[in-house]
């Protein structure tokens, strides 16, 4: 058995920009990139045709949005601007540390996060009370190429944990995305129904029914 956790909204809360497109535009200007006058429209348009469930890295989207308006982003400026725009303020959620520690006592532990921003998960963990070393594998959609609930996201997690995908219990806050583990035979624990502190207590007591 392996236990995995969603990150944002499950283990941590993060303050995101209220206007992501504007935050990216401001960061692009800091890197001397000319921002098109109709940037709001360009940012919202689809520029990369990706398969259903695939992750489009936000820097790739931003670079494509700029190119659609005849603007280039040299020296990896799109990636640097995106990373700068999403500089997280992080709050560790109650019970998060205890839940991960309890899971480690039960077997391998993973982290599976939908995140299109490179480096954001790593920086979030550094700024949280969580110990990155507490996870045997960390899988992000921007790295593996697939977003939950796509089965490929959970397959990547299973490979990292060295368990069958059906042996994963995934803890998260979104039944539509995190609950996708059930489509591959795993078990979903909704923190809105079973808070992290209670999950840790029941896990340590052996008072959870595993599939």
C-alpha positions as a LaTeX table, in Angstrom:
\begin{tabular}{lrrr}
\hline
Residue & $x$ (\AA) & $y$ (\AA) & $z$ (\AA) \\
\hline
Unk1 & 0.00 & 0.00 & 0.00 \\
Unk2 & 1.12 & 3.54 & $-0.72$ \\
Unk3 & $-0.35$ & 6.79 & 0.53 \\
Unk4 & $-0.20$ & 9.96 & $-1.50$ \\
Unk5 & $-1.30$ & 13.52 & $-0.87$ \\
Unk6 & $-2.49$ & 16.39 & $-2.98$ \\
Unk7 & $-0.62$ & 19.60 & $-2.11$ \\
Unk8 & $-2.61$ & 22.79 & $-2.72$ \\
Unk9 & $-5.79$ & 22.93 & $-0.68$ \\
Unk10 & $-4.90$ & 19.69 & 1.10 \\
Unk11 & $-1.53$ & 20.02 & 2.84 \\
Unk12 & $-1.07$ & 23.75 & 2.30 \\
Unk13 & $-2.95$ & 26.90 & 1.42 \\
Unk14 & $-1.29$ & 29.32 & $-0.99$ \\
Unk15 & $-2.08$ & 32.94 & $-1.78$ \\
Unk16 & $-2.31$ & 33.16 & $-5.57$ \\
Unk17 & $-2.29$ & 36.39 & $-7.63$ \\
Unk18 & $-5.82$ & 37.77 & $-7.87$ \\
Unk19 & $-5.20$ & 38.43 & $-11.58$ \\
Unk20 & $-2.69$ & 35.83 & $-12.86$ \\
Unk21 & $-2.54$ & 37.31 & $-16.35$ \\
Unk22 & $-1.69$ & 40.75 & $-15.01$ \\
Unk23 & 0.88 & 39.28 & $-12.62$ \\
Unk24 & 2.59 & 37.53 & $-15.52$ \\
Unk25 & 2.45 & 40.72 & $-17.61$ \\
Unk26 & 4.11 & 42.73 & $-14.85$ \\
Unk27 & 6.83 & 40.09 & $-14.52$ \\
Unk28 & 7.38 & 40.03 & $-18.29$ \\
Unk29 & 7.98 & 43.78 & $-18.26$ \\
Unk30 & 10.55 & 43.26 & $-15.50$ \\
Unk31 & 12.41 & 41.04 & $-17.98$ \\
Unk32 & 12.17 & 43.67 & $-20.74$ \\
Unk33 & 9.55 & 41.82 & $-22.74$ \\
Unk34 & 7.04 & 43.97 & $-24.62$ \\
Unk35 & 3.56 & 43.06 & $-23.43$ \\
Unk36 & 0.89 & 43.27 & $-26.17$ \\
Unk37 & $-1.91$ & 45.78 & $-25.69$ \\
Unk38 & $-4.48$ & 42.97 & $-25.81$ \\
Unk39 & $-2.58$ & 40.73 & $-23.40$ \\
Unk40 & $-5.70$ & 39.87 & $-21.39$ \\
Unk41 & $-7.20$ & 38.31 & $-24.50$ \\
Unk42 & $-3.97$ & 36.62 & $-25.54$ \\
Unk43 & $-3.46$ & 35.12 & $-22.08$ \\
Unk44 & $-6.96$ & 33.62 & $-22.06$ \\
Unk45 & $-6.79$ & 32.14 & $-25.55$ \\
Unk46 & $-5.77$ & 28.54 & $-26.21$ \\
Unk47 & $-2.48$ & 28.47 & $-28.13$ \\
Unk48 & $-1.26$ & 24.90 & $-27.69$ \\
Unk49 & $-3.34$ & 21.96 & $-28.86$ \\
Unk50 & $-2.78$ & 19.34 & $-26.17$ \\
Unk51 & $-4.48$ & 15.95 & $-25.66$ \\
Unk52 & $-7.30$ & 15.83 & $-23.15$ \\
Unk53 & $-5.85$ & 15.58 & $-19.66$ \\
Unk54 & $-2.38$ & 16.69 & $-20.69$ \\
Unk55 & $-0.67$ & 19.52 & $-18.84$ \\
Unk56 & 0.43 & 22.59 & $-20.77$ \\
Unk57 & 3.26 & 24.23 & $-18.81$ \\
Unk58 & 2.35 & 27.83 & $-18.14$ \\
Unk59 & 5.66 & 29.18 & $-19.53$ \\
Unk60 & 4.94 & 27.41 & $-22.82$ \\
Unk61 & 1.47 & 28.93 & $-22.88$ \\
Unk62 & 2.83 & 32.40 & $-22.13$ \\
Unk63 & 5.51 & 32.14 & $-24.81$ \\
Unk64 & 2.92 & 30.97 & $-27.33$ \\
Unk65 & 0.56 & 33.81 & $-26.35$ \\
Unk66 & 3.34 & 36.32 & $-26.97$ \\
Unk67 & 4.24 & 34.77 & $-30.33$ \\
Unk68 & 0.59 & 34.96 & $-31.37$ \\
Unk69 & 0.99 & 38.73 & $-31.11$ \\
Unk70 & 4.37 & 38.83 & $-32.82$ \\
Unk71 & 6.40 & 39.14 & $-29.61$ \\
Unk72 & 9.35 & 36.90 & $-28.70$ \\
Unk73 & 10.54 & 36.14 & $-25.17$ \\
Unk74 & 14.33 & 35.72 & $-25.38$ \\
Unk75 & 16.59 & 34.19 & $-22.77$ \\
Unk76 & 13.83 & 32.04 & $-21.30$ \\
Unk77 & 12.02 & 35.18 & $-20.16$ \\
Unk78 & 8.59 & 33.54 & $-20.25$ \\
Unk79 & 9.66 & 30.85 & $-17.78$ \\
Unk80 & 11.39 & 33.31 & $-15.48$ \\
Unk81 & 8.40 & 35.65 & $-15.55$ \\
Unk82 & 5.95 & 32.88 & $-14.69$ \\
Unk83 & 8.09 & 31.68 & $-11.80$ \\
Unk84 & 8.39 & 35.24 & $-10.52$ \\
Unk85 & 4.66 & 35.92 & $-10.86$ \\
Unk86 & 3.74 & 32.88 & $-8.80$ \\
Unk87 & 5.94 & 33.47 & $-5.77$ \\
Unk88 & 3.92 & 31.73 & $-3.06$ \\
Unk89 & 2.87 & 32.80 & 0.39 \\
Unk90 & 2.35 & 29.45 & 2.09 \\
Unk91 & 0.36 & 28.34 & 5.12 \\
Unk92 & 0.62 & 24.73 & 6.27 \\
Unk93 & $-2.81$ & 23.30 & 6.98 \\
Unk94 & $-3.64$ & 21.88 & 10.43 \\
Unk95 & $-2.73$ & 18.23 & 10.73 \\
Unk96 & $-0.64$ & 18.16 & 7.54 \\
Unk97 & 2.67 & 17.30 & 9.18 \\
Unk98 & 1.07 & 14.65 & 11.39 \\
Unk99 & $-0.77$ & 13.07 & 8.45 \\
Unk100 & 2.40 & 12.70 & 6.39 \\
Unk101 & 4.30 & 11.28 & 9.36 \\
Unk102 & 1.53 & 8.76 & 10.05 \\
Unk103 & 1.50 & 7.74 & 6.39 \\
Unk104 & 5.27 & 7.16 & 6.48 \\
Unk105 & 4.77 & 4.67 & 9.28 \\
Unk106 & 2.33 & 2.78 & 7.05 \\
Unk107 & 4.43 & 2.58 & 3.88 \\
Unk108 & 5.75 & 4.66 & 0.98 \\
Unk109 & 4.43 & 8.21 & 0.73 \\
Unk110 & 3.99 & 10.34 & $-2.35$ \\
Unk111 & 2.87 & 13.79 & $-3.38$ \\
Unk112 & 0.78 & 14.27 & $-6.53$ \\
Unk113 & $-0.02$ & 17.82 & $-7.53$ \\
Unk114 & $-1.70$ & 19.49 & $-10.49$ \\
Unk115 & 0.58 & 22.45 & $-11.11$ \\
Unk116 & 1.48 & 24.11 & $-14.42$ \\
Unk117 & 4.15 & 26.40 & $-12.91$ \\
Unk118 & 7.71 & 25.01 & $-12.82$ \\
Unk119 & 9.40 & 25.03 & $-9.40$ \\
Unk120 & 6.22 & 26.10 & $-7.58$ \\
Unk121 & 5.73 & 22.82 & $-5.75$ \\
Unk122 & 9.36 & 22.75 & $-4.60$ \\
Unk123 & 9.26 & 26.35 & $-3.39$ \\
Unk124 & 5.94 & 25.74 & $-1.67$ \\
Unk125 & 7.35 & 22.79 & 0.25 \\
Unk126 & 10.41 & 24.80 & 1.29 \\
Unk127 & 8.17 & 27.53 & 2.71 \\
Unk128 & 5.86 & 25.09 & 4.47 \\
Unk129 & 6.32 & 23.15 & 7.69 \\
Unk130 & 6.52 & 19.93 & 5.68 \\
Unk131 & 9.78 & 18.05 & 5.23 \\
Unk132 & 10.34 & 17.30 & 1.55 \\
Unk133 & 12.34 & 14.27 & 2.63 \\
Unk134 & 9.12 & 12.83 & 4.04 \\
Unk135 & 7.98 & 11.99 & 0.50 \\
Unk136 & 9.36 & 9.03 & $-1.38$ \\
Unk137 & 8.26 & 10.56 & $-4.66$ \\
Unk138 & 6.94 & 13.95 & $-5.76$ \\
Unk139 & 4.98 & 14.02 & $-9.00$ \\
Unk140 & 3.74 & 17.22 & $-10.59$ \\
Unk141 & 1.62 & 17.55 & $-13.70$ \\
Unk142 & 4.11 & 20.00 & $-15.20$ \\
Unk143 & 6.83 & 17.35 & $-14.88$ \\
Unk144 & 4.94 & 14.17 & $-15.80$ \\
Unk145 & 2.78 & 15.84 & $-18.46$ \\
Unk146 & $-0.63$ & 14.75 & $-17.16$ \\
Unk147 & $-3.16$ & 16.28 & $-14.78$ \\
Unk148 & $-5.33$ & 14.47 & $-12.29$ \\
Unk149 & $-7.78$ & 12.80 & $-12.81$ \\
Unk150 & $-6.03$ & 11.32 & $-15.87$ \\
Unk151 & $-4.86$ & 7.79 & $-15.18$ \\
Unk152 & $-1.37$ & 8.62 & $-16.45$ \\
Unk153 & $-0.87$ & 10.99 & $-13.51$ \\
Unk154 & $-1.65$ & 8.23 & $-11.03$ \\
Unk155 & 0.46 & 5.74 & $-13.00$ \\
Unk156 & 3.44 & 8.08 & $-12.72$ \\
Unk157 & 2.82 & 8.27 & $-8.98$ \\
Unk158 & 2.61 & 4.48 & $-8.69$ \\
Unk159 & 5.93 & 4.08 & $-10.49$ \\
Unk160 & 7.55 & 6.52 & $-8.08$ \\
Unk161 & 6.14 & 4.66 & $-5.09$ \\
Unk162 & 6.96 & 1.25 & $-6.59$ \\
Unk163 & 3.44 & $-0.03$ & $-5.94$ \\
Unk164 & 0.50 & $-1.05$ & $-8.10$ \\
Unk165 & $-1.68$ & 1.92 & $-8.93$ \\
Unk166 & $-4.64$ & 0.10 & $-7.36$ \\
Unk167 & $-2.72$ & 0.00 & $-4.06$ \\
Unk168 & $-2.67$ & 3.80 & $-3.70$ \\
Unk169 & $-4.73$ & 5.71 & $-1.19$ \\
Unk170 & $-4.80$ & 9.31 & $-2.32$ \\
Unk171 & $-5.69$ & 12.10 & 0.09 \\
Unk172 & $-7.05$ & 15.29 & $-1.42$ \\
Unk173 & $-9.69$ & 17.99 & $-1.37$ \\
Unk174 & $-11.22$ & 17.69 & $-4.84$ \\
Unk175 & $-13.38$ & 14.66 & $-5.69$ \\
Unk176 & $-13.26$ & 15.52 & $-9.41$ \\
Unk177 & $-9.46$ & 15.50 & $-9.66$ \\
Unk178 & $-8.08$ & 13.66 & $-6.62$ \\
Unk179 & $-11.02$ & 11.27 & $-6.73$ \\
Unk180 & $-9.76$ & 10.08 & $-10.10$ \\
Unk181 & $-7.64$ & 7.53 & $-8.24$ \\
Unk182 & $-10.79$ & 5.46 & $-7.87$ \\
Unk183 & $-11.01$ & 5.00 & $-11.65$ \\
Unk184 & $-7.72$ & 3.07 & $-11.53$ \\
Unk185 & $-8.75$ & 0.98 & $-8.54$ \\
Unk186 & $-7.26$ & 3.09 & $-5.75$ \\
Unk187 & $-8.91$ & 4.73 & $-2.77$ \\
Unk188 & $-9.76$ & 8.40 & $-2.32$ \\
Unk189 & $-9.83$ & 10.12 & 1.07 \\
Unk190 & $-11.60$ & 13.49 & 0.99 \\
Unk191 & $-10.15$ & 15.87 & 3.59 \\
Unk192 & $-13.44$ & 17.76 & 3.56 \\
Unk193 & $-15.03$ & 14.66 & 5.08 \\
Unk194 & $-12.05$ & 13.30 & 7.04 \\
Unk195 & $-9.72$ & 16.11 & 8.16 \\
Unk196 & $-6.00$ & 15.47 & 8.18 \\
Unk197 & $-5.73$ & 15.22 & 11.96 \\
Unk198 & $-8.47$ & 12.61 & 12.06 \\
Unk199 & $-6.89$ & 10.79 & 9.12 \\
Unk200 & $-3.58$ & 10.58 & 10.99 \\
Unk201 & $-5.28$ & 9.33 & 14.15 \\
Unk202 & $-7.26$ & 6.65 & 12.36 \\
Unk203 & $-4.27$ & 5.60 & 10.26 \\
Unk204 & $-2.11$ & 5.08 & 13.33 \\
Unk205 & $-4.93$ & 3.20 & 15.06 \\
Unk206 & $-5.45$ & 0.93 & 12.06 \\
Unk207 & $-9.00$ & 2.17 & 11.96 \\
Unk208 & $-9.28$ & 2.70 & 8.21 \\
Unk209 & $-10.69$ & 0.26 & 5.72 \\
Unk210 & $-8.21$ & $-0.16$ & 2.88 \\
Unk211 & $-9.27$ & $-1.48$ & $-0.47$ \\
\hline
\end{tabular}
